[in-house]
Amino acid sequence: MKLKCSVYRGGTSRGLMFNEADLPKDKQLWANIFKGAIDCVNQNAVDGLGGSISSTNKVCVIKQTNNKNYDIEWEFYQVGVMKDSVDSKGTCGNLIAAVAAYAINEKLFSFDSRASNVCVRIFNTNIKKIIEVRTKLKNGEFAEIGDEIMQGVNGTCSLANVFIKDAGGEQTKEKYPLGKISDFNGIRATLLDLINPFLYVNGLDFDLDFSKNYDEFSKDLSLEKLNNLRDFYTIKLGFAEDESKLNENQAIPKIAAIFKSDNKEEFDIGIRVLSLRNLHKSSPASGLYNLAVAALEVGTLANELSELKMIENGIQDVRIKHFLGVVSVSVEIKNGKIIGVGLKRSARRIMDGFIYIKEI
């Protein structure tokens, strides 16, 4: 099967971009197309365009729309890593900028191509939220080149402002479906459902050392204990019916170990994330959104560790350190309540063309 396809980097993720109009009308065929395009059952994805980590095994389907409240619709799919799976329960915060770039470059909505800036309003069907991406234009296309820095991406780039309003309860209908602190076998945790459900535990409860580099950290035997805890909460939240269904539900919730800052001048809180059971080299953007909000709200594990105090009104930045550096997440606050969360992300078009899908 031959299909039009583009490959984009968004933030610290890479994904395949499809225009819904180019895909079969029968959506039941999509899963096999996406698995074949990624080559998800092969560790090195040599027969497709994926990779060996969750950040590279992503698919976005973008749809033109005439809705007056937003410009395009976007559906996200997480394809497995060495697993025959496709999951659309969650979404990807990193690829939001790439979706905006694709929509601009493909002229999927009406805008003034002579302008220097544009706002793309994206309705993400996975979480049923409108996301605004404000970005620069260069010759009528998404501006990739600039003099700004994004942690996890080499060189300089142009950063777009991604902002999500009124996020929370996208998958479970509640922001804190288990309360701000839950306890299982003596392990205290905060489960926050904002864009994607994230489970946060204190890394010290698992004897994890935040100072270790990625290679050293990835060898820690306690990571399997984190995966087992994630599995327990997956079933508890109803994302998997029982243990036999866990392989079909790897995308959400994700689990992260968080750490108290040892340098308050540099960062407010540290994070190490497991995604699709593997150690993430930075953090999914949704993990950063979740953690920034939890770090400001009294009663959460993240707030205990960060020791941050929320301002009454305005924008408050939360600085989160992952393996590749420190990221500032902007939290919008009104009358002591969080009403929005934002992050600066870059995107780059890697290729346009056709992909040839091998039957699987």
Solvent accessible surface area in square Angstrom, and as a share of the most:
residue,aa,sasa,rsa
1,M,117,0.52
2,K,111,0.47
3,L,17,0.08
4,K,105,0.45
5,C,6,0.04
6,S,6,0.04
7,V,6,0.04
8,Y,1,0.00
9,R,39,0.14
10,G,0,0.00
11,G,0,0.00
12,T,28,0.16
13,S,3,0.02
14,R,72,0.26
15,G,1,0.01
16,L,2,0.01
17,M,1,0.00
18,F,1,0.00
19,N,27,0.14
20,E,57,0.25
21,A,90,0.70
22,D,53,0.27
23,L,11,0.05
24,P,31,0.20
25,K,201,0.85
26,D,71,0.37
27,K,108,0.46
28,Q,164,0.73
29,L,88,0.44
30,W,8,0.03
31,A,41,0.32
32,N,78,0.40
33,I,6,0.03
34,F,0,0.00
35,K,26,0.11
36,G,7,0.06
37,A,2,0.02
38,I,1,0.00
39,D,16,0.08
40,C,2,0.01
41,V,90,0.52
42,N,54,0.28
43,Q,102,0.45
44,N,102,0.52
45,A,4,0.03
46,V,115,0.66
47,D,79,0.41
48,G,23,0.22
49,L,63,0.32
50,G,11,0.11
51,G,14,0.14
52,S,55,0.35
53,I,55,0.28
54,S,7,0.04
55,S,8,0.05
56,T,22,0.13
57,N,1,0.01
58,K,12,0.05
59,V,0,0.00
60,C,0,0.00
61,V,4,0.02
62,I,0,0.00
63,K,83,0.35
64,Q,100,0.45
65,T,37,0.22
66,N,159,0.81
67,N,57,0.29
68,K,176,0.74
69,N,81,0.41
70,Y,23,0.09
71,D,22,0.12
72,I,0,0.00
73,E,37,0.17
74,W,0,0.00
75,E,38,0.17
76,F,6,0.03
77,Y,21,0.08
78,Q,9,0.04
79,V,0,0.00
80,G,3,0.03
81,V,9,0.05
82,M,98,0.44
83,K,63,0.27
84,D,94,0.49
85,S,25,0.16
86,V,40,0.23
87,D,14,0.07
88,S,44,0.28
89,K,80,0.34
90,G,4,0.04
91,T,6,0.03
92,C,6,0.04
93,G,1,0.01
94,N,0,0.00
95,L,0,0.00
96,I,0,0.00
97,A,0,0.00
98,A,0,0.00
99,V,0,0.00
100,A,0,0.00
101,A,1,0.01
102,Y,11,0.04
103,A,0,0.00
104,I,0,0.00
105,N,15,0.08
106,E,62,0.28
107,K,98,0.41
108,L,12,0.06
109,F,27,0.11
110,S,112,0.72
111,F,42,0.17
112,D,71,0.37
113,S,52,0.34
114,R,215,0.79
115,A,39,0.30
116,S,74,0.48
117,N,91,0.47
118,V,21,0.12
119,C,35,0.21
120,V,0,0.00
121,R,78,0.28
122,I,0,0.00
123,F,41,0.17
124,N,0,0.00
125,T,33,0.19
126,N,20,0.10
127,I,3,0.02
128,K,134,0.57
129,K,45,0.19
130,I,68,0.34
131,I,0,0.00
132,E,56,0.25
133,V,0,0.00
134,R,134,0.49
135,T,6,0.04
136,K,105,0.44
137,L,16,0.08
138,K,135,0.57
139,N,140,0.72
140,G,5,0.05
141,E,59,0.27
142,F,9,0.04
143,A,8,0.06
144,E,49,0.22
145,I,162,0.82
146,G,25,0.24
147,D,125,0.65
148,E,52,0.23
149,I,111,0.56
150,M,7,0.03
151,Q,66,0.29
152,G,39,0.37
153,V,30,0.17
154,N,151,0.77
155,G,53,0.51
156,T,81,0.47
157,C,7,0.04
158,S,4,0.02
159,L,25,0.12
160,A,0,0.00
161,N,69,0.35
162,V,1,0.00
163,F,47,0.19
164,I,0,0.00
165,K,95,0.40
166,D,100,0.52
167,A,19,0.15
168,G,24,0.23
169,G,11,0.10
170,E,21,0.09
171,Q,40,0.18
172,T,29,0.17
173,K,174,0.74
174,E,96,0.43
175,K,58,0.25
176,Y,28,0.11
177,P,28,0.18
178,L,47,0.24
179,G,34,0.33
180,K,78,0.33
181,I,53,0.27
182,S,18,0.11
183,D,93,0.48
184,F,64,0.27
185,N,131,0.67
186,G,57,0.55
187,I,37,0.19
188,R,90,0.33
189,A,0,0.00
190,T,0,0.00
191,L,1,0.00
192,L,0,0.00
193,D,0,0.00
194,L,4,0.02
195,I,0,0.00
196,N,3,0.02
197,P,0,0.00
198,F,0,0.00
199,L,0,0.00
200,Y,0,0.00
201,V,0,0.00
202,N,25,0.13
203,G,0,0.00
204,L,123,0.61
205,D,72,0.38
206,F,17,0.07
207,D,126,0.65
208,L,3,0.02
209,D,62,0.32
210,F,29,0.12
211,S,98,0.63
212,K,70,0.30
213,N,84,0.43
214,Y,54,0.21
215,D,90,0.47
216,E,88,0.40
217,F,1,0.00
218,S,46,0.30
219,K,158,0.67
220,D,30,0.16
221,L,160,0.80
222,S,14,0.09
223,L,18,0.09
224,E,91,0.41
225,K,126,0.53
226,L,2,0.01
227,N,6,0.03
228,N,82,0.42
229,L,12,0.06
230,R,7,0.03
231,D,19,0.10
232,F,68,0.28
233,Y,2,0.01
234,T,0,0.00
235,I,56,0.28
236,K,111,0.47
237,L,35,0.17
238,G,59,0.57
239,F,24,0.10
240,A,4,0.03
241,E,139,0.62
242,D,60,0.31
243,E,136,0.61
244,S,89,0.58
245,K,79,0.33
246,L,21,0.10
247,N,96,0.49
248,E,107,0.48
249,N,11,0.06
250,Q,11,0.05
251,A,5,0.04
252,I,2,0.01
253,P,0,0.00
254,K,17,0.07
255,I,0,0.00
256,A,0,0.00
257,A,1,0.00
258,I,0,0.00
259,F,6,0.02
260,K,104,0.44
261,S,12,0.08
262,D,127,0.66
263,N,68,0.35
264,K,89,0.38
265,E,160,0.72
266,E,66,0.30
267,F,1,0.00
268,D,9,0.05
269,I,0,0.00
270,G,0,0.00
271,I,0,0.00
272,R,14,0.05
273,V,0,0.00
274,L,6,0.03
275,S,4,0.03
276,L,18,0.09
277,R,63,0.23
278,N,61,0.31
279,L,12,0.06
280,H,14,0.06
281,K,100,0.43
282,S,3,0.02
283,S,2,0.01
284,P,11,0.07
285,A,0,0.00
286,S,1,0.00
287,G,0,0.00
288,L,1,0.01
289,Y,0,0.00
290,N,0,0.00
291,L,0,0.00
292,A,0,0.00
293,V,0,0.00
294,A,0,0.00
295,A,0,0.00
296,L,1,0.01
297,E,23,0.10
298,V,119,0.69
299,G,36,0.34
300,T,0,0.00
301,L,3,0.02
302,A,0,0.00
303,N,17,0.09
304,E,80,0.36
305,L,18,0.09
306,S,1,0.01
307,E,107,0.48
308,L,36,0.18
309,K,177,0.75
310,M,54,0.24
311,I,67,0.34
312,E,109,0.49
313,N,84,0.43
314,G,35,0.34
315,I,96,0.49
316,Q,26,0.12
317,D,79,0.41
318,V,0,0.00
319,R,67,0.25
320,I,0,0.00
321,K,54,0.23
322,H,7,0.03
323,F,41,0.17
324,L,82,0.41
325,G,17,0.16
326,V,39,0.22
327,V,13,0.07
328,S,58,0.37
329,V,0,0.00
330,S,32,0.21
331,V,0,0.00
332,E,40,0.18
333,I,5,0.02
334,K,116,0.49
335,N,100,0.51
336,G,30,0.29
337,K,148,0.63
338,I,32,0.16
339,I,50,0.25
340,G,2,0.02
341,V,2,0.01
342,G,2,0.02
343,L,8,0.04
344,K,103,0.44
345,R,6,0.02
346,S,0,0.00
347,A,1,0.01
348,R,112,0.41
349,R,65,0.24
350,I,70,0.36
351,M,73,0.32
352,D,75,0.39
353,G,29,0.28
354,F,106,0.44
355,I,15,0.08
356,Y,153,0.58
357,I,17,0.09
358,K,127,0.54
359,E,164,0.74
360,I,108,0.55
